[in-house]
Amino acid sequence: MGNRAIEWLWQRLGSHRWRYWALQLSGWGGYTLLTFVGSFFWVKNHWLHTGYIAAATASGIALSELMRRGFRKLWDKGPLERLFGSFGVVIAAALVWAAFKWGGSVWLYGIKNDEHPMVLAIYWFSYSFLIFLTWGALYYGIKYYEASLTQQERTLRAESMAHQAQLKMLRYQLNPHFLFNTLNAISTLILDQDGRTANTMVTRLSQFLRHSLDNDPMLKVTLAKEVEALMLYLDIEKVRFADRLQVDIDLQGDSPQALVPGLLLQPLVENAVKYGISQREMGGKITIGARTFAGELLLEVSDNGPGVAEAELAQLGSGRGVGIRNTCDRLRSLYGVEQKVRFRNQPAGGLAVHIRIPFEKE
């Protein structure tokens, strides 16, 4: 029962209305306690004085509730109008409460001969004004704090939505060269009356597109599943290049269980096919390797093509090639400074892409 009561109270306090009344009653309860303790030793009739304090507290709660309603109407006004309007509300509430408390004090205890009425009026008004000014300051302070939290939450939500939209855009963007080359190859097969091979390419293209579009771009997959998806693409390219395309995959240790962004490797392999394998009359070989080291996943995609001019290596991640640029952008969006992409020409020829990301498992 105790846990249920605490859970119920926590859920209730999650609403603005319940939070307000919890703070309202706690604050006025503290005021009542301090007033009672402070006057306990000089008051003769404690029961009568307790009733007076209770009435003063109840009237204070009622007046502060009216103040809150006035503040809510002033909330959407301009800064100066809100400031002076709020002071007017506080002064009006303080005047009413001072008159109530002064009248109650005079009715209960009378007026001493040495107490001037003007001095008493100033005292009771100053006392009441200070109480309600403090209440108003706390109200606006909490109000501004909640507004800043709401604005911060909206900003974070907007940034998150923009971040997700960017990732989805990068994830869904397909290289038109790949589609053009595949469809052109299918057209050639149809003209050559090789319907079976053309049908095989259409089926594999459909499987690849379905996989790329059906999977959530915000979710990560294991490297093993990523390689399976990559093989759908490579099966299409193998029909185009036949024996000219060789693929070597080497996943060491725990790397197959590592989580990676979906379709991370496809743009890199596609780039290797386009600029490496297709440039060689005898075809070539694409190597995909992965291993884990010091809490990181190390990926490498390389080919034995002609490579890239040294002056162009630094521009690969930001300029040339939509697929590679999008891959680098996705990695930066997902991992920030915890990722690294490096391009280098291999001594024996060809381009190698090295990727370093945090090692994560399901």
C-alpha positions as CSV (number, residue, x, y, z in Angstrom):
1,M,0.0,0.0,0.0
2,G,2.8,2.4,0.8
3,N,4.4,2.0,-2.6
4,R,1.1,2.5,-4.3
5,A,0.4,5.6,-2.3
6,I,3.8,7.0,-3.2
7,E,3.3,6.1,-6.9
8,W,-0.1,7.7,-6.9
9,L,1.3,10.9,-5.3
10,W,4.1,11.0,-7.8
11,Q,1.8,10.7,-10.7
12,R,-0.5,13.4,-9.2
13,L,2.4,15.8,-8.7
14,G,3.3,15.3,-12.4
15,S,0.4,17.6,-13.3
16,H,0.7,21.4,-13.0
17,R,-2.5,21.7,-10.9
18,W,-1.3,19.2,-8.3
19,R,2.2,20.7,-8.1
20,Y,0.7,24.1,-7.6
21,W,-1.5,23.1,-4.7
22,A,1.2,21.0,-3.1
23,L,3.5,24.1,-3.1
24,Q,0.6,26.4,-2.1
25,L,-0.5,24.4,0.9
26,S,3.1,23.6,1.9
27,G,4.1,27.3,1.9
28,W,1.0,28.5,3.8
29,G,1.3,25.6,6.2
30,G,4.9,26.7,6.9
31,Y,3.7,30.3,7.4
32,T,1.0,29.1,9.9
33,L,3.4,27.1,11.9
34,L,6.0,29.9,12.2
35,T,3.3,32.4,13.1
36,F,1.9,30.1,15.8
37,V,5.3,29.3,17.3
38,G,6.4,32.9,17.2
39,S,3.3,34.1,19.1
40,F,2.9,31.2,21.4
41,F,4.6,32.6,24.5
42,W,2.9,36.0,24.6
43,V,-0.7,35.0,23.7
44,K,-3.0,34.2,26.7
45,N,-5.9,32.6,24.9
46,H,-4.2,30.0,22.6
47,W,-7.5,28.6,21.2
48,L,-8.8,32.0,20.1
49,H,-5.4,33.0,18.7
50,T,-5.2,29.7,16.8
51,G,-8.6,30.4,15.2
52,Y,-7.4,33.9,14.2
53,I,-4.2,32.4,12.6
54,A,-6.3,29.8,10.8
55,A,-8.7,32.5,9.4
56,A,-5.7,34.6,8.4
57,T,-4.1,31.6,6.6
58,A,-7.4,30.7,4.8
59,S,-7.8,34.3,3.7
60,G,-4.2,34.4,2.5
61,I,-4.7,31.2,0.5
62,A,-7.9,32.7,-1.1
63,L,-6.1,36.0,-1.9
64,S,-3.1,34.2,-3.4
65,E,-5.4,32.1,-5.5
66,L,-7.0,35.3,-6.8
67,M,-3.4,36.7,-7.4
68,R,-2.6,33.6,-9.4
69,R,-5.6,34.2,-11.7
70,G,-4.6,37.8,-12.2
71,F,-1.0,36.7,-13.0
72,R,-2.3,34.2,-15.5
73,K,-4.2,37.0,-17.3
74,L,-1.1,39.2,-17.3
75,W,1.2,36.4,-18.5
76,D,0.7,37.1,-22.2
77,K,1.0,40.8,-21.9
78,G,4.1,42.9,-22.6
79,P,7.0,43.0,-20.0
80,L,6.2,46.4,-18.6
81,E,2.4,45.8,-18.5
82,R,3.0,42.5,-16.8
83,L,5.5,44.0,-14.3
84,F,3.3,47.0,-13.2
85,G,0.1,44.9,-13.4
86,S,1.6,42.3,-11.1
87,F,2.7,44.9,-8.6
88,G,-0.9,46.3,-8.7
89,V,-2.3,42.8,-8.0
90,V,0.2,42.3,-5.1
91,I,-0.7,45.7,-3.6
92,A,-4.4,45.1,-3.9
93,A,-4.1,41.7,-2.2
94,A,-1.8,43.1,0.5
95,L,-4.3,45.9,1.3
96,V,-7.2,43.4,1.7
97,W,-5.1,41.0,3.8
98,A,-3.7,43.8,6.0
99,A,-7.2,45.2,6.6
100,F,-8.4,41.7,7.5
101,K,-5.5,40.9,9.9
102,W,-5.5,44.4,11.5
103,G,-9.2,44.2,12.0
104,G,-8.9,40.8,13.5
105,S,-6.1,41.9,15.8
106,V,-8.1,44.9,17.0
107,W,-11.2,42.8,17.6
108,L,-9.2,40.2,19.6
109,Y,-6.7,42.3,21.5
110,G,-7.7,45.9,21.1
111,I,-5.4,48.9,20.5
112,K,-2.8,50.1,23.0
113,N,-2.8,53.7,23.8
114,D,0.8,54.3,22.6
115,E,0.1,52.8,19.1
116,H,-0.7,55.3,16.4
117,P,-3.2,54.1,13.8
118,M,-1.1,55.2,10.9
119,V,1.9,53.4,12.3
120,L,-0.2,50.2,12.7
121,A,-1.6,50.6,9.1
122,I,1.9,51.0,7.7
123,Y,3.1,48.0,9.7
124,W,0.3,45.7,8.6
125,F,0.5,46.7,5.0
126,S,4.3,46.3,4.9
127,Y,4.0,42.9,6.5
128,S,1.2,41.8,4.1
129,F,3.0,43.3,1.1
130,L,6.2,41.5,1.9
131,I,4.4,38.1,2.2
132,F,2.5,38.5,-1.1
133,L,5.5,39.9,-2.9
134,T,7.5,36.9,-1.9
135,W,4.6,34.6,-3.0
136,G,4.4,36.4,-6.4
137,A,8.2,36.2,-6.9
138,L,8.1,32.5,-6.2
139,Y,5.1,32.0,-8.5
140,Y,6.8,33.8,-11.4
141,G,10.1,32.1,-10.7
142,I,8.5,28.7,-10.9
143,K,6.5,29.8,-13.9
144,Y,9.6,31.0,-15.8
145,Y,11.5,27.9,-14.8
146,E,8.7,25.6,-16.2
147,A,8.5,27.7,-19.3
148,S,12.2,27.4,-19.9
149,L,12.0,23.6,-19.4
150,T,9.2,23.4,-21.9
151,Q,11.1,25.5,-24.4
152,Q,14.2,23.4,-23.8
153,E,12.2,20.2,-24.3
154,R,10.7,21.5,-27.6
155,T,14.1,22.5,-28.8
156,L,15.5,19.1,-28.0
157,R,12.6,17.4,-29.7
158,A,13.0,19.6,-32.8
159,E,16.7,18.8,-32.9
160,S,16.0,15.1,-32.4
161,M,13.4,15.2,-35.2
162,A,15.8,17.1,-37.5
163,H,18.6,14.6,-36.6
164,Q,16.3,11.6,-37.4
165,A,15.1,13.2,-40.6
166,Q,18.7,13.8,-41.7
167,L,19.7,10.2,-40.9
168,K,16.6,8.9,-42.8
169,M,17.4,11.1,-45.8
170,L,21.0,9.8,-45.8
171,R,19.9,6.3,-45.3
172,Y,17.3,6.2,-48.0
173,Q,19.3,8.0,-50.7
174,L,20.3,5.5,-53.4
175,N,23.0,6.2,-56.0
176,P,21.2,6.7,-59.3
177,H,24.2,5.3,-61.1
178,F,23.7,1.9,-59.4
179,L,20.0,1.8,-60.5
180,F,20.8,3.0,-64.0
181,N,23.6,0.5,-64.5
182,T,21.4,-2.4,-63.1
183,L,18.4,-1.5,-65.2
184,N,20.7,-1.0,-68.3
185,A,22.2,-4.5,-67.7
186,I,18.6,-6.0,-67.4
187,S,17.7,-4.2,-70.6
188,T,20.7,-5.7,-72.4
189,L,19.9,-9.2,-71.1
190,I,16.4,-8.8,-72.4
191,L,17.6,-7.7,-75.8
192,D,20.0,-10.7,-75.8
193,Q,17.0,-12.9,-75.1
194,D,18.6,-14.0,-71.8
195,G,15.3,-13.9,-69.9
196,R,16.3,-16.2,-67.1
197,T,19.3,-14.0,-66.1
198,A,17.3,-10.9,-66.5
199,N,14.6,-12.3,-64.3
200,T,17.3,-13.2,-61.7
201,M,18.6,-9.6,-61.7
202,V,15.1,-8.2,-61.3
203,T,14.4,-10.5,-58.4
204,R,17.6,-9.6,-56.7
205,L,17.1,-5.9,-57.3
206,S,13.6,-6.2,-55.8
207,Q,15.0,-8.0,-52.7
208,F,17.7,-5.4,-52.3
209,L,15.3,-2.4,-52.6
210,R,12.8,-4.0,-50.3
211,H,15.4,-4.6,-47.7
212,S,16.8,-1.1,-47.9
213,L,13.3,0.5,-47.7
214,D,11.7,-1.8,-45.1
215,N,14.3,-1.6,-42.4
216,D,14.1,1.3,-39.9
217,P,17.1,3.6,-40.7
218,M,17.3,4.6,-37.0
219,L,18.0,1.0,-35.9
220,K,21.4,-0.6,-35.9
221,V,22.0,-4.2,-37.1
222,T,24.7,-6.7,-36.4
223,L,27.6,-6.7,-38.8
224,A,26.6,-10.3,-39.8
225,K,23.2,-9.1,-40.9
226,E,24.7,-6.1,-42.6
227,V,26.9,-8.4,-44.7
228,E,23.9,-10.5,-45.6
229,A,22.2,-7.3,-46.9
230,L,25.4,-6.4,-48.7
231,M,25.4,-9.8,-50.5
232,L,22.0,-8.9,-52.0
233,Y,23.7,-5.9,-53.7
234,L,26.8,-7.9,-54.6
235,D,24.6,-10.7,-56.2
236,I,23.3,-8.1,-58.6
237,E,26.8,-6.8,-59.4
238,K,28.0,-10.4,-59.9
239,V,25.4,-10.9,-62.6
240,R,26.8,-7.7,-64.3
241,F,30.5,-8.5,-64.0
242,A,30.3,-12.4,-63.8
243,D,33.9,-13.7,-63.1
244,R,35.4,-10.2,-63.2
245,L,34.1,-9.5,-59.6
246,Q,35.6,-11.3,-56.7
247,V,34.6,-10.7,-53.1
248,D,36.6,-11.7,-49.9
249,I,34.9,-11.2,-46.5
250,D,36.9,-11.7,-43.3
251,L,35.1,-11.0,-40.0
252,Q,37.3,-11.8,-37.1
253,G,36.5,-12.4,-33.4
254,D,33.4,-10.8,-32.1
255,S,33.0,-8.4,-35.0
256,P,30.0,-10.3,-36.5
257,Q,28.0,-9.4,-33.4
258,A,28.9,-5.7,-33.5
259,L,26.1,-3.3,-34.1
260,V,26.5,-1.0,-37.1
261,P,24.2,1.4,-38.9
262,G,22.1,-0.4,-41.5
263,L,23.4,-0.3,-45.1
264,L,26.7,1.1,-43.9
265,L,28.9,-0.9,-46.2
266,Q,26.8,-0.8,-49.4
267,P,27.8,2.7,-50.5
268,L,31.5,1.9,-49.9
269,V,31.3,-1.3,-51.9
270,E,29.4,0.4,-54.6
271,N,32.1,3.0,-54.8
272,A,34.7,0.3,-55.0
273,V,32.8,-1.4,-57.9
274,K,32.3,1.9,-59.8
275,Y,35.8,3.3,-59.4
276,G,37.8,0.2,-58.9
277,I,36.5,-3.0,-60.5
278,S,34.8,-1.4,-63.5
279,Q,38.0,0.4,-64.4
280,R,39.9,-2.9,-64.9
281,E,39.4,-4.9,-68.0
282,M,40.1,-8.1,-66.1
283,G,37.9,-7.0,-63.2
284,G,39.2,-7.1,-59.6
285,K,38.7,-8.0,-56.0
286,I,36.9,-6.3,-53.2
287,T,37.9,-7.2,-49.6
288,I,35.8,-6.5,-46.6
289,G,37.4,-7.0,-43.2
290,A,36.4,-6.4,-39.6
291,R,37.9,-6.9,-36.2
292,T,37.6,-5.5,-32.7
293,F,40.3,-3.8,-30.7
294,A,40.3,-1.8,-27.4
295,G,36.5,-1.4,-27.4
296,E,36.2,-0.4,-31.0
297,L,35.1,-1.9,-34.2
298,L,37.6,-1.6,-37.1
299,L,36.1,-2.0,-40.6
300,E,38.0,-2.0,-43.8
301,V,36.7,-2.0,-47.4
302,S,39.3,-2.1,-50.1
303,D,39.7,-2.9,-53.8
304,N,42.6,-3.5,-56.1
305,G,41.6,-0.9,-58.7
306,P,43.6,2.1,-59.9
307,G,43.2,4.0,-56.6
308,V,42.8,7.7,-56.2
309,A,45.1,10.6,-56.8
310,E,46.8,11.7,-53.5
311,A,45.3,15.2,-53.9
312,E,41.8,13.8,-54.0
313,L,42.1,11.6,-50.9
314,A,41.3,14.4,-48.4
315,Q,38.1,15.3,-50.4
316,L,36.6,11.8,-50.5
317,G,34.6,12.2,-47.3
318,S,33.2,15.7,-48.1
319,G,33.1,16.2,-51.9
320,R,33.4,13.4,-54.4
321,G,30.8,10.6,-54.3
322,V,27.3,11.0,-52.8
323,G,27.5,7.5,-51.2
324,I,30.8,8.0,-49.4
325,R,29.8,11.6,-48.3
326,N,26.5,10.4,-47.0
327,T,28.2,7.5,-45.1
328,C,30.6,9.9,-43.5
329,D,27.7,12.3,-42.6
330,R,25.7,9.4,-41.0
331,L,28.7,8.3,-38.9
332,R,29.3,11.8,-37.7
333,S,25.6,12.2,-36.8
334,L,25.5,8.9,-34.9
335,Y,28.9,8.8,-33.2
336,G,30.3,12.4,-33.2
337,V,34.0,12.4,-32.3
338,E,33.9,8.7,-31.4
339,Q,34.2,7.7,-35.1
340,K,36.9,8.1,-37.7
341,V,36.9,7.5,-41.4
342,R,40.2,7.4,-43.3
343,F,41.1,6.8,-46.9
344,R,44.4,5.6,-48.2
345,N,45.9,4.2,-51.4
346,Q,47.3,0.7,-51.0
347,P,50.9,0.0,-52.0
348,A,49.8,-2.8,-54.4
349,G,47.1,-0.5,-55.9
350,G,43.6,0.2,-55.1
351,L,41.8,2.3,-52.4
352,A,41.1,1.2,-48.8
353,V,38.5,2.8,-46.5
354,H,39.1,2.4,-42.8
355,I,36.3,3.0,-40.4
356,R,36.6,3.1,-36.6
357,I,33.4,3.2,-34.4
358,P,32.6,2.2,-30.8
359,F,32.1,-1.6,-30.4
360,E,28.5,-2.3,-29.4
361,K,26.6,-5.6,-29.0
362,E,23.0,-6.4,-28.9
